[in-house]
């Protein structure tokens, strides 16, 4: 550690959220590596230090120059582990988590820090995380997995993540995560007007999306598969989806309950409902009602049963000013998925970036659609800062 300077490098760096957290705590970047040209472009424009546009499955360029570095950080792709995706066990991106361990074993940093989604610890997918752990232990490292919630770090976002630490400094520290007051959207978005990357795009008042959005209140979402005051069903918006009778509403609400009770599969949270079950509940009249709802586009026939049309668990989610945001993902600019608390639109790039913990000095360049992808996939800088603070403790540095 020459002149007391802490040095780090980052793998799968994306646009640099993880790096920013380490830089904030006094670490100096020695190299960043990512295969996404747009991520590399934005990293170069905003963060000091070299970044290389490379495919890490072919190894780390100038690997020897990193040997024994203080910290190696990595944010390998999480899509294959995320519960929001298909969670294919053999998704090729899953193997990048174990690749991280093999690259780290060669670079031999004092500390390795890896970030990913909590789904990486669930079910059969945990084998990749366990292999990473075993790889580092066999290389002589001690290891620790820490679960984090972004709101506990004071962020205005509900975002569950896990951090993996492997270290060979023989130090013991307290890995307890903080429990700060959660932020809210009103505070984090205050003064965003006139900032760079803030270009609100309101829905046209003539559009179908606008008609849907105006019926969704803060804290609500468009959802046919859940009841309660926070779910607005398509049949509650007849001006868009078509009118129904009270008897037809009874069928739809009954079907919504039964599809989660009469299970046929061992995966998913609901199944189509058999015609026999409906007949038992509704009597002979159900045939006419069901056929009418199929014609109106509210139900669909599935084998020997029926199911709702539109079985998504929530679109047009309108966030609330006085609460934290839900997880910022790559679709945050689309009002079909996320709605501004008080305007008929999605979120701007600057708003998404603020919620994700980037300050206004980070300017996004290039294609706006790519900006949302980069922000949604980024490690939030405050989470990076939390990891950096732990890393300094493991290195015996407190300042």
N, C-alpha and C positions, 0 to 999 in steps of 0.2 A: 504494500500500500504506500506508494511513493508520495512523500510530502503530505501524508494524511488524506489524500484525495480518494474518495470512494468512486469506483468505476463500475459501470454496468453495461450490458448489451441486451437487446431484446429480440426474441424470435416471434414470428407471426405478429408483428408490431401493429398492423392495421394503420390507422391514421395517427396513433401515438398517445392515446389516452393513458395507457399503463406507464409509458415513458414519462409523461408529464408529472405523474405522481411521484416518481423517483427523483426527477430533476428538482421538484419542489423541496425534497428533503436532502438536497445537496449532493446527490449522485451525479456523476458526469458521464454522458453517453459515449460509448466507444464503438457503437455500430448497431444498426437496426436492420431487420430482414423481413421482407414480405413479398408475396407473389402478385399482389393486386396493384396494377399501375396507378390507379386513381388514389389508392391509399398512400402509395409512395409519393405521388405528386403533392398531396396535401401535407404529408409529414415534412417533406423538404421545405415547403413554404412556411411552416409554422414552428418547427423545432430544430434547435441547433444539433449538430452531429450528423454523421453520415448514415444514409439508409440505402440499402441495396435491394433492387427488384430481382428476387431470386426464388426458385423453387427449392425449398429446404429438403425435399426428399432426395435431392442430389448433394446434400451436405451444406455446410456453412462456409462461404468464402472467407479467406484469411483466418481460418479457424485457429491457427497456432498463435495468432496475435492476441486471442482472447483467453488463452490458457491461464487458468488460475484466477480469473477476474473475480472481483468482489461479489457481484450479483449477476445472475443470468435470469431474465424474466421472460415469460412466454404466455401468450393468449391464443392457443391453438383453436381452430374453428369449433364452435359449440353446436352447430345445427343438427348434427347427428345424435346428440344427446338431449336436445331440448324437447320438453313435453309438448311444445307448440308445433313440432314437426312430426314426421313419420316414425322417428326413432328406429330406423333400420339398424340392426345389430352389426351388419357388415358394411355400413356406410364408410366409404373410403376415407372420409374426413376424420372418423374416429381414430384411425391408426396414427394420425398426426399427434395425438396425445402421447402415445407410447414412443413415437419418434422423438418427441421432445426429451424424454428420458435418455434415450441413446445418444442424442447430440450433447446433452448436458454431461453425460458420463465421459465423453471425449474432451470437452472443454474444461471440465473439472472446476467449476466455480466454487467459491466459498459457500455461496447460497444459491439455490434455485427456487424461484417463485413462479407458480403456474396458476392461472385463473381459468375457471370454466363455470358452466351452469350446474345447478344442484342435481339435475337429471343424470349427470355423469356418475353419481353414486347409487343410482337406482337400478334394481333388477340386474339382468344379464349384462347391461352396459358397464356395470361397475368393474368388469374384468379389465378394462383398459386403464382405469384409475389404479386398480390394484397392481397392474403390471408396472405402471410408472413408479409406484411406491416401492415395489420389489427391486426394480432396476437401481434406484438410488440407494436403497439399503445395502444391496450387494456391493455397491461401489464405496461403501463406508460412511454413508450419510445417515443422520438421524432425520426422521420425517414427522410431519404434523399436517393434518387437514383441518382447516378452519372454515366454518360456515358463516356467511355474512349476509346481512340484510341492509340494503342501501339506506333505508330510513334511519337505521341505528347509527349511521355515520353522519346524520343531520341532513341527508339529501331529501329532495322533494320527489322521491320515486321509490316505489315498491319493486325491488329487484333482488332476488335471492341468488347468491353466487357462492362458490367455494374457492378457497385459496389453498394451494399445496406448497408447503415449505420443506425443503431438504437442505440441511446444513452440516458442515464438517468443522465447525468452530468450537464444538464441545461446550457451548453455552446453554444455560437454561433460562428461559424468560416466561413471562405470563402472556399467554396467547388470548386472553379474554378480549372479546370485541366490545367496543364502547356502546353505550345506549344513550345517544344524544336525542334531544327533541326532534321529531320529524319536521322537515320543511313542508311548505304548501305551495301550490301553483301561484297564488297571488303574490307571494314574496319573490319567488324565483323568476317570475316573468315581469316584475315591475320594471318600468322604464325601457322595455324592449323596442318600443317604437323608434324608428329612424336608425336602428342598428344595422350594420352590414349583415347580409344573409337573412334579412327579415322582409319577406315579400308575401304578405297575406293574399290568398287566392280564394275569395268567397264563392260559394256555390251560386249558380244562376237561379234566380227566383222562379224560372220556368222549368227547372230540372226536377226529375223524380227524386234525386238525392236531397234536394232542398226540402221537398215536401216531407220526406222521411225525417230529416234532421230537425225540422221545426217541432216535431212531436216528441223528441227525445230530450228529457230534462237532465240537469247535472246529476251524475251518479247512475244514470240509466243507460241501457243498451238495447238494441234490437235483437230479440231472442225468442224463438218459438219453443225452445226445449226447457226453459226455466220459467217458473212462475214468480210471483212476488212483485212488489212495487218497483223494483229496480229493472225489471224486464218488460219491454214493450213488444208484444207479439205482432206479427204482420197483420193479423186480423183486427188489431186495434187501430190500424191505419187504412180504413176502407177506401179513402180517396186515392190511394196508391195501389193497393192489392186487391180491392174488390169487396163488396158488401156481403155479409152473411146474416143468417137468421139466428135467433137465440138458441134454437135447437142445434144448429150447426156449430155454434160456439161451444155448447155442451159437449159435443163429440170431440172437438179439437182439444178442449181442456182435459177431457177424460183420456184421450190418446196420449197427451203429454205426460200424464201420470203413469199410465199403464206401460208405456214403452221403456220405462226404467224399472218396472217391477217384473215383467215377463221376459226374463233373460234367456237368450239362446246361445250367445257367444261368450267366450271367456276374456274378451277384450272390449274396449270401448265402454261407454257408460249407459248405453241404451240400445234397443233393438226394435224392429218393426213389430207391430201387434197383430196377432192372428185374428182372422175373421170370426173364429169361434168365440174368442174372448170378448170381442166387441158385441157379438150377438147376445152373449150371456148377460152383458151389462146393459144393453140398450133395447133388447127385444128385436122383433122382426123389422121395425121401422129403420133399423140402422142401415140396411142396404141402400135405401133411397137417399139417406143423408150422406153416407160415404160416397156414393156415386156422384152426388151433387158437388161435394167438396173436391173430388178428383177433377171434375169438369172445371171448377172454378180455380184450380191450380193450388189448392191448399194441402191436398193429400196426394200421395202417389202409391200405386200398387207395387208391392214387393213380394214376389213368389205367391204364397198363399195368405198374405197379410197386407197391411197398409202402414204407411209411415207419413210423418209430416214432410212437407216440402220445406227446405231451409232448415237443416238440423245443426247449423252452426250455433255455437254457444254465445255468440255476441258479435255484432257488427255495429257501426255507428255508436261506439262507446263515447258518451260525453263525460269528460272529466269535470271535476268540481274545483272551484277556486280555493276552498278552505281545506283541501285534502292533498295528500301526495298524489302524484301521477301513478298510473300503472306502469309496467315495464316499458321503457322506450325500445321499440324494435324498428326494423327496417321499413315498416309501413306507416310510420308516424305522420307522414305528410298527407296521407289519404283520408278524407273524411268518411269514406266507406268503413274505415276501421276505427279511427279516433277523431273525436270532435272537440273543438275548442270549447271551453266552459260557457262562453256567452255569445259566440259568433258562429255563423253557419259555414264553417270551414274546418280544414285540418290544421295541423301545426306547421309553422314555418321552420326552416332549417335552424335559424337562430334560437327559436323557442325549444326545439328538440335538443339542440346542443346545450343550452342552459340547464335543462332538466337532467341531462346526462352528465353535467358537472364541468363542461368546458366553459372557460371565461370568454368574454366578448372579443378578446384579443386574438383568439384562434379564428382565422378567416378561411372559409371553405372556398376552394377554387374548382372550376370545371363544371361538370354536369350536375344539376340540382338533384336529379333522381339518385345519383351516386352518393350525394351528401347524406341522404337519409340512411342509405345502406352502411356507410362508414360510421355514422353516429350510432346506429342501432347495434352494430357489431363491436363497437369500441368498449374497452374496459373504462368505466368512469374514472376520470382523474382522481376524485376523492377516494375511490377504492384503491387506486394505485398508490396514493399517499399513505393510506392505512397500511398497505403491504410494505411500503418502504420504511415506515416507522418500525415495524416488526423486524425487518431485515437489518436495520441499524442496530437494534438491540442484540440480534444474533451475532453481529460483528463487534459488539462491545462498544458501540458508539451511541452516545445519548444526545449529542448536540448536532 
